[in-house]
Amino acid sequence: MSRYYFHKYCFVPINLEVRKVPSNERGKEIKRRRHRKEKIAQLKARAEKGSLSKEDLISKLRGLTVGSEKHIENMGL
């Protein structure tokens, strides 16, 4: 299902199934939570690989989430 909108001089199709934007606060918070979870997994992988120092990891975690101390404890830092 697609609709069209007029952009400059022609009609452009809009694919409605591509991006779903949360319309309420609960949806926004779930989106934020998922992003934090993915970012923490990326940071953890970089730390295990050795491309990120402990101090950098700790500072990035503290800037990312309020419950960072729990994550730091679980990672053994």
All heavy atoms as a GROMACS GRO file, in nm:
protein
  637
    1MET      N    1   0.084  -0.116   0.000
    1MET     CA    2   0.000   0.000   0.000
    1MET      C    3   0.090   0.124   0.000
    1MET      O    4   0.176   0.138   0.085
    1MET     CB    5  -0.087  -0.001   0.125
    1MET     CG    6  -0.175   0.116   0.140
    1MET     SD    7  -0.279   0.086   0.284
    1MET     CE    8  -0.357   0.240   0.293
    2SER      N    9   0.072   0.210  -0.094
    2SER     CA   10   0.153   0.330  -0.097
    2SER      C   11   0.068   0.450  -0.137
    2SER      O   12  -0.031   0.437  -0.208
    2SER     CB   13   0.271   0.314  -0.192
    2SER     OG   14   0.224   0.290  -0.321
    3ARG      N   15   0.109   0.562  -0.088
    3ARG     CA   16   0.046   0.688  -0.122
    3ARG      C   17   0.151   0.775  -0.190
    3ARG      O   18   0.269   0.743  -0.192
    3ARG     CB   19  -0.005   0.757   0.003
    3ARG     CG   20  -0.118   0.683   0.069
    3ARG     CD   21  -0.170   0.763   0.183
    3ARG     NE   22  -0.275   0.688   0.251
    3ARG     CZ   23  -0.324   0.720   0.366
    3ARG    NH1   24  -0.280   0.824   0.430
    3ARG    NH2   25  -0.418   0.648   0.421
    4TYR      N   26   0.109   0.886  -0.240
    4TYR     CA   27   0.199   0.976  -0.309
    4TYR      C   28   0.192   1.114  -0.248
    4TYR      O   29   0.090   1.157  -0.197
    4TYR     CB   30   0.162   0.984  -0.458
    4TYR     CG   31   0.180   0.855  -0.531
    4TYR    CD1   32   0.076   0.763  -0.539
    4TYR    CD2   33   0.300   0.822  -0.590
    4TYR    CE1   34   0.092   0.643  -0.605
    4TYR    CE2   35   0.317   0.703  -0.656
    4TYR     CZ   36   0.213   0.613  -0.664
    4TYR     OH   37   0.231   0.495  -0.729
    5TYR      N   38   0.305   1.184  -0.249
    5TYR     CA   39   0.306   1.323  -0.211
    5TYR      C   40   0.379   1.402  -0.318
    5TYR      O   41   0.461   1.348  -0.392
    5TYR     CB   42   0.368   1.344  -0.073
    5TYR     CG   43   0.518   1.325  -0.067
    5TYR    CD1   44   0.603   1.434  -0.076
    5TYR    CD2   45   0.573   1.199  -0.050
    5TYR    CE1   46   0.740   1.417  -0.070
    5TYR    CE2   47   0.709   1.181  -0.044
    5TYR     CZ   48   0.793   1.291  -0.054
    5TYR     OH   49   0.928   1.274  -0.049
    6PHE      N   50   0.348   1.529  -0.328
    6PHE     CA   51   0.405   1.612  -0.432
    6PHE      C   52   0.534   1.674  -0.380
    6PHE      O   53   0.534   1.748  -0.282
    6PHE     CB   54   0.306   1.721  -0.473
    6PHE     CG   55   0.348   1.794  -0.598
    6PHE    CD1   56   0.335   1.733  -0.721
    6PHE    CD2   57   0.400   1.921  -0.592
    6PHE    CE1   58   0.373   1.798  -0.837
    6PHE    CE2   59   0.438   1.988  -0.706
    6PHE     CZ   60   0.424   1.926  -0.829
    7HIS      N   61   0.646   1.642  -0.443
    7HIS     CA   62   0.776   1.695  -0.405
    7HIS      C   63   0.835   1.770  -0.524
    7HIS      O   64   0.862   1.709  -0.628
    7HIS     CB   65   0.869   1.582  -0.362
    7HIS     CG   66   1.006   1.630  -0.325
    7HIS    ND1   67   1.029   1.700  -0.210
    7HIS    CD2   68   1.125   1.618  -0.388
    7HIS    CE1   69   1.158   1.728  -0.203
    7HIS    NE2   70   1.218   1.680  -0.310
    8LYS      N   71   0.853   1.898  -0.510
    8LYS     CA   72   0.901   1.988  -0.615
    8LYS      C   73   0.815   1.979  -0.740
    8LYS      O   74   0.717   2.050  -0.750
    8LYS     CB   75   1.048   1.964  -0.646
    8LYS     CG   76   1.138   2.003  -0.531
    8LYS     CD   77   1.283   2.000  -0.569
    8LYS     CE   78   1.367   2.041  -0.448
    8LYS     NZ   79   1.505   2.042  -0.476
    9TYR      N   80   0.848   1.892  -0.833
    9TYR     CA   81   0.775   1.889  -0.960
    9TYR      C   82   0.712   1.755  -0.994
    9TYR      O   83   0.661   1.736  -1.102
    9TYR     CB   84   0.870   1.928  -1.074
    9TYR     CG   85   0.931   2.063  -1.053
    9TYR    CD1   86   1.063   2.077  -1.016
    9TYR    CD2   87   0.855   2.178  -1.067
    9TYR    CE1   88   1.120   2.200  -0.996
    9TYR    CE2   89   0.910   2.303  -1.047
    9TYR     CZ   90   1.042   2.314  -1.012
    9TYR     OH   91   1.096   2.436  -0.991
   10CYS      N   92   0.717   1.660  -0.903
   10CYS     CA   93   0.661   1.528  -0.936
   10CYS      C   94   0.603   1.463  -0.811
   10CYS      O   95   0.629   1.504  -0.699
   10CYS     CB   96   0.768   1.439  -0.997
   10CYS     SG   97   0.905   1.409  -0.887
   11PHE      N   98   0.526   1.360  -0.832
   11PHE     CA   99   0.470   1.282  -0.722
   11PHE      C  100   0.567   1.171  -0.684
   11PHE      O  101   0.619   1.102  -0.770
   11PHE     CB  102   0.335   1.222  -0.761
   11PHE     CG  103   0.224   1.323  -0.764
   11PHE    CD1  104   0.184   1.380  -0.882
   11PHE    CD2  105   0.162   1.360  -0.646
   11PHE    CE1  106   0.083   1.474  -0.884
   11PHE    CE2  107   0.061   1.453  -0.647
   11PHE     CZ  108   0.021   1.511  -0.765
   12VAL      N  109   0.589   1.154  -0.555
   12VAL     CA  110   0.682   1.054  -0.503
   12VAL      C  111   0.604   0.957  -0.416
   12VAL      O  112   0.525   0.999  -0.331
   12VAL     CB  113   0.793   1.121  -0.421
   12VAL    CG1  114   0.892   1.019  -0.367
   12VAL    CG2  115   0.864   1.226  -0.505
   13PRO      N  116   0.623   0.824  -0.435
   13PRO     CA  117   0.549   0.729  -0.352
   13PRO      C  118   0.601   0.726  -0.209
   13PRO      O  119   0.720   0.740  -0.184
   13PRO     CB  120   0.572   0.595  -0.421
   13PRO     CG  121   0.695   0.614  -0.499
   13PRO     CD  122   0.703   0.759  -0.537
   14ILE      N  123   0.510   0.708  -0.117
   14ILE     CA  124   0.544   0.692   0.024
   14ILE      C  125   0.513   0.547   0.061
   14ILE      O  126   0.400   0.503   0.046
   14ILE     CB  127   0.460   0.783   0.115
   14ILE    CG1  128   0.478   0.929   0.076
   14ILE    CG2  129   0.496   0.762   0.261
   14ILE    CD1  130   0.381   1.020   0.148
   15ASN      N  131   0.611   0.476   0.108
   15ASN     CA  132   0.588   0.339   0.154
   15ASN      C  133   0.554   0.346   0.302
   15ASN      O  134   0.637   0.380   0.385
   15ASN     CB  135   0.713   0.254   0.130
   15ASN     CG  136   0.685   0.108   0.154
   15ASN    OD1  137   0.576   0.071   0.196
   15ASN    ND2  138   0.782   0.025   0.126
   16LEU      N  139   0.432   0.314   0.337
   16LEU     CA  140   0.385   0.330   0.474
   16LEU      C  141   0.434   0.222   0.568
   16LEU      O  142   0.430   0.238   0.689
   16LEU     CB  143   0.231   0.334   0.475
   16LEU     CG  144   0.168   0.447   0.395
   16LEU    CD1  145   0.017   0.433   0.396
   16LEU    CD2  146   0.209   0.581   0.450
   17GLU      N  147   0.482   0.110   0.516
   17GLU     CA  148   0.527   0.001   0.601
   17GLU      C  149   0.674   0.011   0.639
   17GLU      O  150   0.724  -0.069   0.716
   17GLU     CB  151   0.504  -0.134   0.533
   17GLU     CG  152   0.358  -0.174   0.522
   17GLU     CD  153   0.285  -0.106   0.409
   17GLU    OE1  154   0.347  -0.070   0.309
   17GLU    OE2  155   0.163  -0.085   0.424
   18VAL      N  156   0.748   0.106   0.584
   18VAL     CA  157   0.892   0.114   0.606
   18VAL      C  158   0.927   0.156   0.747
   18VAL      O  159   1.005   0.093   0.815
   18VAL     CB  160   0.957   0.211   0.504
   18VAL    CG1  161   1.101   0.235   0.538
   18VAL    CG2  162   0.943   0.154   0.366
   19ARG      N  163   0.866   0.265   0.795
   19ARG     CA  164   0.906   0.320   0.922
   19ARG      C  165   0.783   0.346   1.007
   19ARG      O  166   0.694   0.416   0.965
   19ARG     CB  167   0.980   0.450   0.898
   19ARG     CG  168   1.034   0.513   1.020
   19ARG     CD  169   1.113   0.635   0.984
   19ARG     NE  170   1.134   0.714   1.102
   19ARG     CZ  171   1.160   0.841   1.101
   19ARG    NH1  172   1.171   0.904   0.990
   19ARG    NH2  173   1.178   0.906   1.213
   20LYS      N  174   0.783   0.288   1.124
   20LYS     CA  175   0.673   0.311   1.215
   20LYS      C  176   0.724   0.398   1.331
   20LYS      O  177   0.811   0.357   1.406
   20LYS     CB  178   0.618   0.180   1.267
   20LYS     CG  179   0.555   0.096   1.158
   20LYS     CD  180   0.490  -0.026   1.211
   20LYS     CE  181   0.428  -0.101   1.095
   20LYS     NZ  182   0.361  -0.221   1.136
   21VAL      N  183   0.670   0.514   1.342
   21VAL     CA  184   0.711   0.609   1.444
   21VAL      C  185   0.618   0.595   1.563
   21VAL      O  186   0.496   0.596   1.546
   21VAL     CB  187   0.704   0.753   1.390
   21VAL    CG1  188   0.744   0.853   1.495
   21VAL    CG2  189   0.790   0.767   1.266
   22PRO      N  190   0.674   0.579   1.682
   22PRO     CA  191   0.587   0.568   1.799
   22PRO      C  192   0.510   0.697   1.822
   22PRO      O  193   0.566   0.806   1.816
   22PRO     CB  194   0.684   0.540   1.914
   22PRO     CG  195   0.818   0.567   1.864
   22PRO     CD  196   0.814   0.566   1.716
   23SER      N  197   0.382   0.684   1.848
   23SER     CA  198   0.299   0.803   1.861
   23SER      C  199   0.268   0.837   2.007
   23SER      O  200   0.207   0.939   2.033
   23SER     CB  201   0.168   0.782   1.787
   23SER     OG  202   0.098   0.672   1.841
   24ASN      N  203   0.309   0.752   2.098
   24ASN     CA  204   0.281   0.782   2.238
   24ASN      C  205   0.409   0.767   2.321
   24ASN      O  206   0.512   0.722   2.272
   24ASN     CB  207   0.171   0.692   2.294
   24ASN     CG  208   0.204   0.546   2.275
   24ASN    OD1  209   0.317   0.511   2.246
   24ASN    ND2  210   0.105   0.460   2.293
   25GLU      N  211   0.403   0.806   2.445
   25GLU     CA  212   0.522   0.805   2.532
   25GLU      C  213   0.572   0.663   2.557
   25GLU      O  214   0.693   0.642   2.567
   25GLU     CB  215   0.490   0.873   2.665
   25GLU     CG  216   0.476   1.021   2.653
   25GLU     CD  217   0.601   1.088   2.599
   25GLU    OE1  218   0.713   1.055   2.642
   25GLU    OE2  219   0.587   1.174   2.510
   26ARG      N  220   0.483   0.568   2.568
   26ARG     CA  221   0.525   0.430   2.591
   26ARG      C  222   0.607   0.378   2.474
   26ARG      O  223   0.712   0.317   2.491
   26ARG     CB  224   0.403   0.340   2.612
   26ARG     CG  225   0.440   0.194   2.630
   26ARG     CD  226   0.320   0.114   2.678
   26ARG     NE  227   0.340  -0.027   2.660
   26ARG     CZ  228   0.424  -0.102   2.730
   26ARG    NH1  229   0.501  -0.048   2.821
   26ARG    NH2  230   0.433  -0.232   2.707
   27GLY      N  231   0.563   0.408   2.353
   27GLY     CA  232   0.637   0.366   2.234
   27GLY      C  233   0.773   0.432   2.226
   27GLY      O  234   0.872   0.368   2.189
   28LYS      N  235   0.780   0.559   2.263
   28LYS     CA  236   0.907   0.630   2.262
   28LYS      C  237   1.004   0.571   2.363
   28LYS      O  238   1.123   0.556   2.336
   28LYS     CB  239   0.885   0.778   2.289
   28LYS     CG  240   0.817   0.850   2.176
   28LYS     CD  241   0.790   0.994   2.213
   28LYS     CE  242   0.710   1.064   2.104
   28LYS     NZ  243   0.675   1.201   2.141
   29GLU      N  244   0.952   0.539   2.481
   29GLU     CA  245   1.039   0.481   2.585
   29GLU      C  246   1.088   0.343   2.544
   29GLU      O  247   1.203   0.307   2.568
   29GLU     CB  248   0.964   0.475   2.718
   29GLU     CG  249   1.045   0.414   2.831
   29GLU     CD  250   1.177   0.484   2.857
   29GLU    OE1  251   1.184   0.608   2.841
   29GLU    OE2  252   1.275   0.416   2.892
   30ILE      N  253   1.002   0.263   2.482
   30ILE     CA  254   1.044   0.130   2.435
   30ILE      C  255   1.153   0.144   2.329
   30ILE      O  256   1.251   0.070   2.330
   30ILE     CB  257   0.923   0.051   2.381
   30ILE    CG1  258   0.833   0.012   2.498
   30ILE    CG2  259   0.967  -0.072   2.304
   30ILE    CD1  260   0.700  -0.046   2.458
   31LYS      N  261   1.139   0.242   2.241
   31LYS     CA  262   1.241   0.267   2.138
   31LYS      C  263   1.374   0.306   2.203
   31LYS      O  264   1.480   0.257   2.165
   31LYS     CB  265   1.192   0.378   2.044
   31LYS     CG  266   1.283   0.406   1.930
   31LYS     CD  267   1.225   0.514   1.841
   31LYS     CE  268   1.322   0.553   1.732
   31LYS     NZ  269   1.270   0.662   1.650
   32ARG      N  270   1.368   0.395   2.304
   32ARG     CA  271   1.490   0.435   2.375
   32ARG      C  272   1.555   0.315   2.444
   32ARG      O  273   1.677   0.300   2.444
   32ARG     CB  274   1.457   0.542   2.479
   32ARG     CG  275   1.442   0.679   2.424
   32ARG     CD  276   1.431   0.780   2.538
   32ARG     NE  277   1.328   0.873   2.503
   32ARG     CZ  278   1.211   0.887   2.562
   32ARG    NH1  279   1.179   0.814   2.666
   32ARG    NH2  280   1.123   0.975   2.520
   33ARG      N  281   1.472   0.231   2.505
   33ARG     CA  282   1.522   0.114   2.576
   33ARG      C  283   1.594   0.018   2.482
   33ARG      O  284   1.701  -0.034   2.514
   33ARG     CB  285   1.405   0.044   2.643
   33ARG     CG  286   1.439  -0.020   2.774
   33ARG     CD  287   1.318  -0.081   2.836
   33ARG     NE  288   1.244   0.019   2.911
   33ARG     CZ  289   1.124  -0.002   2.964
   33ARG    NH1  290   1.066  -0.118   2.948
   33ARG    NH2  291   1.063   0.092   3.031
   34ARG      N  292   1.534  -0.005   2.364
   34ARG     CA  293   1.597  -0.093   2.264
   34ARG      C  294   1.730  -0.036   2.217
   34ARG      O  295   1.828  -0.108   2.200
   34ARG     CB  296   1.504  -0.112   2.145
   34ARG     CG  297   1.390  -0.203   2.174
   34ARG     CD  298   1.303  -0.221   2.052
   34ARG     NE  299   1.184  -0.298   2.084
   34ARG     CZ  300   1.066  -0.278   2.031
   34ARG    NH1  301   1.049  -0.184   1.940
   34ARG    NH2  302   0.963  -0.352   2.065
   35HIS      N  303   1.734   0.095   2.195
   35HIS     CA  304   1.858   0.158   2.150
   35HIS      C  305   1.967   0.145   2.256
   35HIS      O  306   2.082   0.115   2.224
   35HIS     CB  307   1.833   0.307   2.118
   35HIS     CG  308   1.956   0.376   2.070
   35HIS    ND1  309   2.033   0.452   2.153
   35HIS    CD2  310   2.016   0.376   1.950
   35HIS    CE1  311   2.135   0.499   2.085
   35HIS    NE2  312   2.127   0.455   1.961
   36ARG      N  313   1.930   0.168   2.384
   36ARG     CA  314   2.028   0.152   2.491
   36ARG      C  315   2.081   0.010   2.498
   36ARG      O  316   2.201  -0.013   2.514
   36ARG     CB  317   1.965   0.189   2.626
   36ARG     CG  318   1.968   0.334   2.657
   36ARG     CD  319   1.940   0.358   2.805
   36ARG     NE  320   1.812   0.307   2.847
   36ARG     CZ  321   1.701   0.380   2.855
   36ARG    NH1  322   1.702   0.506   2.823
   36ARG    NH2  323   1.589   0.326   2.898
   37LYS      N  324   1.991  -0.088   2.483
   37LYS     CA  325   2.030  -0.228   2.489
   37LYS      C  326   2.129  -0.262   2.377
   37LYS      O  327   2.231  -0.328   2.401
   37LYS     CB  328   1.906  -0.316   2.477
   37LYS     CG  329   1.930  -0.463   2.497
   37LYS     CD  330   1.799  -0.540   2.492
   37LYS     CE  331   1.821  -0.687   2.510
   37LYS     NZ  332   1.697  -0.763   2.503
   38GLU      N  333   2.101  -0.214   2.255
   38GLU     CA  334   2.191  -0.238   2.142
   38GLU      C  335   2.325  -0.170   2.164
   38GLU      O  336   2.431  -0.228   2.136
   38GLU     CB  337   2.128  -0.188   2.013
   38GLU     CG  338   2.009  -0.269   1.968
   38GLU     CD  339   1.933  -0.205   1.855
   38GLU    OE1  340   1.977  -0.097   1.805
   38GLU    OE2  341   1.830  -0.261   1.814
   39LYS      N  342   2.325  -0.048   2.215
   39LYS     CA  343   2.448   0.028   2.237
   39LYS      C  344   2.533  -0.038   2.344
   39LYS      O  345   2.655  -0.047   2.331
   39LYS     CB  346   2.412   0.171   2.277
   39LYS     CG  347   2.529   0.263   2.280
   39LYS     CD  348   2.581   0.289   2.142
   39LYS     CE  349   2.693   0.389   2.147
   39LYS     NZ  350   2.754   0.411   2.017
   40ILE      N  351   2.471  -0.088   2.450
   40ILE     CA  352   2.546  -0.155   2.557
   40ILE      C  353   2.609  -0.282   2.502
   40ILE      O  354   2.724  -0.314   2.534
   40ILE     CB  355   2.454  -0.184   2.678
   40ILE    CG1  356   2.420  -0.052   2.748
   40ILE    CG2  357   2.518  -0.281   2.776
   40ILE    CD1  358   2.314  -0.063   2.854
   41ALA      N  359   2.537  -0.356   2.417
   41ALA     CA  360   2.593  -0.476   2.356
   41ALA      C  361   2.712  -0.442   2.267
   41ALA      O  362   2.814  -0.514   2.267
   41ALA     CB  363   2.486  -0.549   2.276
   42GLN      N  364   2.704  -0.332   2.192
   42GLN     CA  365   2.816  -0.290   2.107
   42GLN      C  366   2.937  -0.253   2.192
   42GLN      O  367   3.050  -0.292   2.159
   42GLN     CB  368   2.776  -0.168   2.023
   42GLN     CG  369   2.683  -0.199   1.910
   42GLN     CD  370   2.638  -0.072   1.838
   42GLN    OE1  371   2.671   0.040   1.878
   42GLN    NE2  372   2.560  -0.090   1.733
   43LEU      N  373   2.914  -0.178   2.299
   43LEU     CA  374   3.024  -0.138   2.386
   43LEU      C  375   3.088  -0.259   2.453
   43LEU      O  376   3.211  -0.267   2.464
   43LEU     CB  377   2.975  -0.040   2.492
   43LEU     CG  378   2.936   0.099   2.443
   43LEU    CD1  379   2.872   0.179   2.555
   43LEU    CD2  380   3.057   0.172   2.387
   44LYS      N  381   3.006  -0.354   2.494
   44LYS     CA  382   3.058  -0.476   2.557
   44LYS      C  383   3.144  -0.555   2.458
   44LYS      O  384   3.252  -0.603   2.494
   44LYS     CB  385   2.942  -0.561   2.606
   44LYS     CG  386   2.982  -0.680   2.689
   44LYS     CD  387   2.861  -0.753   2.742
   44LYS     CE  388   2.901  -0.872   2.824
   44LYS     NZ  389   2.785  -0.946   2.875
   45ALA      N  390   3.099  -0.564   2.334
   45ALA     CA  391   3.176  -0.636   2.232
   45ALA      C  392   3.308  -0.566   2.204
   45ALA      O  393   3.412  -0.632   2.189
   45ALA     CB  394   3.094  -0.648   2.103
   46ARG      N  395   3.306  -0.433   2.199
   46ARG     CA  396   3.430  -0.358   2.176
   46ARG      C  397   3.527  -0.374   2.292
   46ARG      O  398   3.648  -0.381   2.272
   46ARG     CB  399   3.399  -0.211   2.155
   46ARG     CG  400   3.344  -0.182   2.017
   46ARG     CD  401   3.314  -0.036   1.998
   46ARG     NE  402   3.432   0.046   2.007
   46ARG     CZ  403   3.431   0.179   2.018
   46ARG    NH1  404   3.316   0.243   2.021
   46ARG    NH2  405   3.544   0.247   2.026
   47ALA      N  406   3.474  -0.383   2.415
   47ALA     CA  407   3.559  -0.400   2.532
   47ALA      C  408   3.623  -0.539   2.532
   47ALA      O  409   3.741  -0.555   2.565
   47ALA     CB  410   3.479  -0.379   2.659
   48GLU      N  411   3.545  -0.641   2.496
   48GLU     CA  412   3.600  -0.777   2.491
   48GLU      C  413   3.703  -0.790   2.381
   48GLU      O  414   3.801  -0.864   2.394
   48GLU     CB  415   3.487  -0.877   2.469
   48GLU     CG  416   3.397  -0.895   2.590
   48GLU     CD  417   3.275  -0.980   2.561
   48GLU    OE1  418   3.256  -1.020   2.445
   48GLU    OE2  419   3.199  -1.006   2.657
   49LYS      N  420   3.682  -0.720   2.272
   49LYS     CA  421   3.776  -0.723   2.159
   49LYS      C  422   3.906  -0.653   2.196
   49LYS      O  423   4.012  -0.690   2.146
   49LYS     CB  424   3.711  -0.655   2.039
   49LYS     CG  425   3.789  -0.663   1.912
   49LYS     CD  426   3.710  -0.596   1.801
   49LYS     CE  427   3.791  -0.587   1.674
   49LYS     NZ  428   3.718  -0.515   1.570
   50GLY      N  429   3.898  -0.552   2.283
   50GLY     CA  430   4.017  -0.481   2.327
   50GLY      C  431   4.038  -0.348   2.258
   50GLY      O  432   4.140  -0.284   2.277
   51SER      N  433   3.943  -0.305   2.178
   51SER     CA  434   3.958  -0.178   2.109
   51SER      C  435   3.907  -0.060   2.191
   51SER      O  436   3.913   0.054   2.146
   51SER     CB  437   3.884  -0.182   1.975
   51SER     OG  438   3.746  -0.198   1.995
   52LEU      N  439   3.858  -0.087   2.312
   52LEU     CA  440   3.805   0.019   2.399
   52LEU      C  441   3.862  -0.003   2.539
   52LEU      O  442   3.855  -0.113   2.594
   52LEU     CB  443   3.652   0.010   2.401
   52LEU     CG  444   3.577   0.121   2.470
   52LEU    CD1  445   3.594   0.251   2.393
   52LEU    CD2  446   3.430   0.087   2.478
   53SER      N  447   3.922   0.102   2.596
   53SER     CA  448   3.980   0.088   2.730
   53SER      C  449   3.870   0.086   2.836
   53SER      O  450   3.756   0.126   2.812
   53SER     CB  451   4.076   0.204   2.757
   53SER     OG  452   4.003   0.324   2.768
   54LYS      N  453   3.907   0.039   2.956
   54LYS     CA  454   3.810   0.029   3.065
   54LYS      C  455   3.754   0.165   3.103
   54LYS      O  456   3.634   0.180   3.127
   54LYS     CB  457   3.876  -0.034   3.188
   54LYS     CG  458   3.887  -0.182   3.184
   54LYS     CD  459   3.940  -0.232   3.316
   54LYS     CE  460   3.944  -0.382   3.319
   54LYS     NZ  461   3.992  -0.432   3.449
   55GLU      N  462   3.843   0.266   3.109
   55GLU     CA  463   3.799   0.399   3.149
   55GLU      C  464   3.699   0.457   3.048
   55GLU      O  465   3.598   0.517   3.086
   55GLU     CB  466   3.919   0.493   3.163
   55GLU     CG  467   4.013   0.456   3.275
   55GLU     CD  468   4.110   0.344   3.237
   55GLU    OE1  469   4.133   0.323   3.115
   55GLU    OE2  470   4.161   0.278   3.328
   56ASP      N  471   3.728   0.438   2.919
   56ASP     CA  472   3.637   0.487   2.816
   56ASP      C  473   3.502   0.415   2.823
   56ASP      O  474   3.396   0.477   2.808
   56ASP     CB  475   3.697   0.468   2.676
   56ASP     CG  476   3.814   0.560   2.651
   56ASP    OD1  477   3.823   0.664   2.720
   56ASP    OD2  478   3.895   0.530   2.563
   57LEU      N  479   3.507   0.285   2.843
   57LEU     CA  480   3.385   0.206   2.852
   57LEU      C  481   3.299   0.254   2.970
   57LEU      O  482   3.178   0.275   2.954
   57LEU     CB  483   3.416   0.058   2.867
   57LEU     CG  484   3.298  -0.035   2.890
   57LEU    CD1  485   3.207  -0.036   2.767
   57LEU    CD2  486   3.344  -0.175   2.922
   58ILE      N  487   3.361   0.273   3.084
   58ILE     CA  488   3.287   0.316   3.204
   58ILE      C  489   3.226   0.454   3.182
   58ILE      O  490   3.109   0.477   3.215
   58ILE     CB  491   3.379   0.312   3.328
   58ILE    CG1  492   3.410   0.167   3.364
   58ILE    CG2  493   3.315   0.384   3.446
   58ILE    CD1  494   3.514   0.150   3.470
   59SER      N  495   3.301   0.546   3.123
   59SER     CA  496   3.246   0.680   3.102
   59SER      C  497   3.133   0.679   3.000
   59SER      O  498   3.033   0.750   3.015
   59SER     CB  499   3.356   0.776   3.057
   59SER     OG  500   3.402   0.742   2.928
   60LYS      N  501   3.144   0.597   2.895
   60LYS     CA  502   3.038   0.588   2.795
   60LYS      C  503   2.912   0.525   2.856
   60LYS      O  504   2.800   0.568   2.827
   60LYS     CB  505   3.084   0.509   2.674
   60LYS     CG  506   3.179   0.587   2.586
   60LYS     CD  507   3.224   0.507   2.467
   60LYS     CE  508   3.329   0.580   2.392
   60LYS     NZ  509   3.282   0.639   2.268
   61LEU      N  510   2.929   0.423   2.940
   61LEU     CA  511   2.814   0.360   3.005
   61LEU      C  512   2.744   0.458   3.099
   61LEU      O  513   2.622   0.464   3.103
   61LEU     CB  514   2.857   0.236   3.083
   61LEU     CG  515   2.874   0.108   3.003
   61LEU    CD1  516   2.932  -0.001   3.091
   61LEU    CD2  517   2.742   0.064   2.944
   62ARG      N  518   2.821   0.536   3.173
   62ARG     CA  519   2.761   0.633   3.266
   62ARG      C  520   2.685   0.741   3.192
   62ARG      O  521   2.584   0.790   3.241
   62ARG     CB  522   2.868   0.694   3.354
   62ARG     CG  523   2.914   0.597   3.460
   62ARG     CD  524   3.000   0.661   3.564
   62ARG     NE  525   3.032   0.565   3.668
   62ARG     CZ  526   3.151   0.550   3.721
   62ARG    NH1  527   3.251   0.626   3.682
   62ARG    NH2  528   3.171   0.459   3.814
   63GLY      N  529   2.730   0.777   3.073
   63GLY     CA  530   2.659   0.877   2.995
   63GLY      C  531   2.536   0.822   2.926
   63GLY      O  532   2.446   0.895   2.890
   64LEU      N  533   2.533   0.691   2.908
   64LEU     CA  534   2.425   0.628   2.832
   64LEU      C  535   2.301   0.600   2.916
   64LEU      O  536   2.190   0.620   2.870
   64LEU     CB  537   2.477   0.497   2.770
   64LEU     CG  538   2.385   0.422   2.678
   64LEU    CD1  539   2.360   0.504   2.553
   64LEU    CD2  540   2.447   0.289   2.639
   65THR      N  541   2.320   0.553   3.038
   65THR     CA  542   2.206   0.508   3.116
   65THR      C  543   2.221   0.541   3.264
   65THR      O  544   2.332   0.556   3.314
   65THR     CB  545   2.184   0.356   3.099
   65THR    OG1  546   2.073   0.316   3.175
   65THR    CG2  547   2.304   0.276   3.141
   66VAL      N  548   2.108   0.551   3.330
   66VAL     CA  549   2.105   0.582   3.473
   66VAL      C  550   2.153   0.461   3.554
   66VAL      O  551   2.226   0.476   3.652
   66VAL     CB  552   1.962   0.622   3.516
   66VAL    CG1  553   1.956   0.646   3.664
   66VAL    CG2  554   1.919   0.744   3.440
   67GLY      N  555   2.116   0.342   3.513
   67GLY     CA  556   2.154   0.221   3.585
   67GLY      C  557   2.288   0.166   3.542
   67GLY      O  558   2.308   0.045   3.533
   68SER      N  559   2.382   0.255   3.517
   68SER     CA  560   2.511   0.213   3.464
   68SER      C  561   2.593   0.133   3.564
   68SER      O  562   2.670   0.044   3.525
   68SER     CB  563   2.591   0.333   3.418
   68SER     OG  564   2.616   0.420   3.527
   69GLU      N  565   2.578   0.162   3.692
   69GLU     CA  566   2.658   0.091   3.794
   69GLU      C  567   2.628  -0.058   3.793
   69GLU      O  568   2.717  -0.140   3.812
   69GLU     CB  569   2.632   0.152   3.932
   69GLU     CG  570   2.673   0.297   3.945
   69GLU     CD  571   2.820   0.321   3.910
   69GLU    OE1  572   2.906   0.239   3.947
   69GLU    OE2  573   2.846   0.423   3.844
   70LYS      N  574   2.502  -0.094   3.768
   70LYS     CA  575   2.464  -0.235   3.760
   70LYS      C  576   2.533  -0.302   3.641
   70LYS      O  577   2.586  -0.412   3.652
   70LYS     CB  578   2.313  -0.246   3.749
   70LYS     CG  579   2.262  -0.391   3.751
   70LYS     CD  580   2.112  -0.395   3.745
   70LYS     CE  581   2.073  -0.390   3.600
   70LYS     NZ  582   1.930  -0.413   3.576
   71HIS      N  583   2.537  -0.231   3.527
   71HIS     CA  584   2.601  -0.288   3.409
   71HIS      C  585   2.752  -0.300   3.429
   71HIS      O  586   2.812  -0.399   3.388
   71HIS     CB  587   2.574  -0.199   3.286
   71HIS     CG  588   2.432  -0.201   3.243
   71HIS    ND1  589   2.371  -0.311   3.189
   71HIS    CD2  590   2.336  -0.105   3.245
   71HIS    CE1  591   2.246  -0.284   3.160
   71HIS    NE2  592   2.221  -0.159   3.195
   72ILE      N  593   2.812  -0.201   3.492
   72ILE     CA  594   2.956  -0.204   3.520
   72ILE      C  595   2.989  -0.320   3.612
   72ILE      O  596   3.086  -0.392   3.592
   72ILE     CB  597   3.002  -0.068   3.581
   72ILE    CG1  598   2.990   0.041   3.473
   72ILE    CG2  599   3.143  -0.078   3.634
   72ILE    CD1  600   3.008   0.181   3.527
   73GLU      N  601   2.904  -0.341   3.712
   73GLU     CA  602   2.923  -0.452   3.806
   73GLU      C  603   2.911  -0.587   3.735
   73GLU      O  604   2.991  -0.678   3.756
   73GLU     CB  605   2.816  -0.443   3.915
   73GLU     CG  606   2.865  -0.475   4.053
   73GLU     CD  607   2.755  -0.449   4.154
   73GLU    OE1  608   2.672  -0.542   4.172
   73GLU    OE2  609   2.751  -0.340   4.211
   74ASN      N  610   2.809  -0.600   3.648
   74ASN     CA  611   2.787  -0.727   3.576
   74ASN      C  612   2.901  -0.758   3.480
   74ASN      O  613   2.930  -0.874   3.455
   74ASN     CB  614   2.654  -0.723   3.499
   74ASN     CG  615   2.535  -0.728   3.591
   74ASN    OD1  616   2.546  -0.766   3.707
   74ASN    ND2  617   2.422  -0.686   3.541
   75MET      N  618   2.963  -0.653   3.423
   75MET     CA  619   3.074  -0.675   3.330
   75MET      C  620   3.205  -0.702   3.402
   75MET      O  621   3.302  -0.742   3.341
   75MET     CB  622   3.090  -0.553   3.239
   75MET     CG  623   2.981  -0.539   3.137
   75MET     SD  624   3.016  -0.397   3.033
   75MET     CE  625   2.861  -0.381   2.947
   76GLY      N  626   3.206  -0.679   3.534
   76GLY     CA  627   3.326  -0.706   3.612
   76GLY      C  628   3.431  -0.598   3.599
   76GLY      O  629   3.551  -0.625   3.606
   77LEU      N  630   3.390  -0.474   3.582
   77LEU     CA  631   3.486  -0.364   3.567
   77LEU      C  632   3.503  -0.290   3.697
   77LEU      O  633   3.425  -0.285   3.782
   77LEU     CB  634   3.437  -0.266   3.460
   77LEU     CG  635   3.416  -0.327   3.322
   77LEU    CD1  636   3.353  -0.225   3.230
   77LEU    CD2  637   3.550  -0.371   3.265
   0.00000   0.00000   0.00000
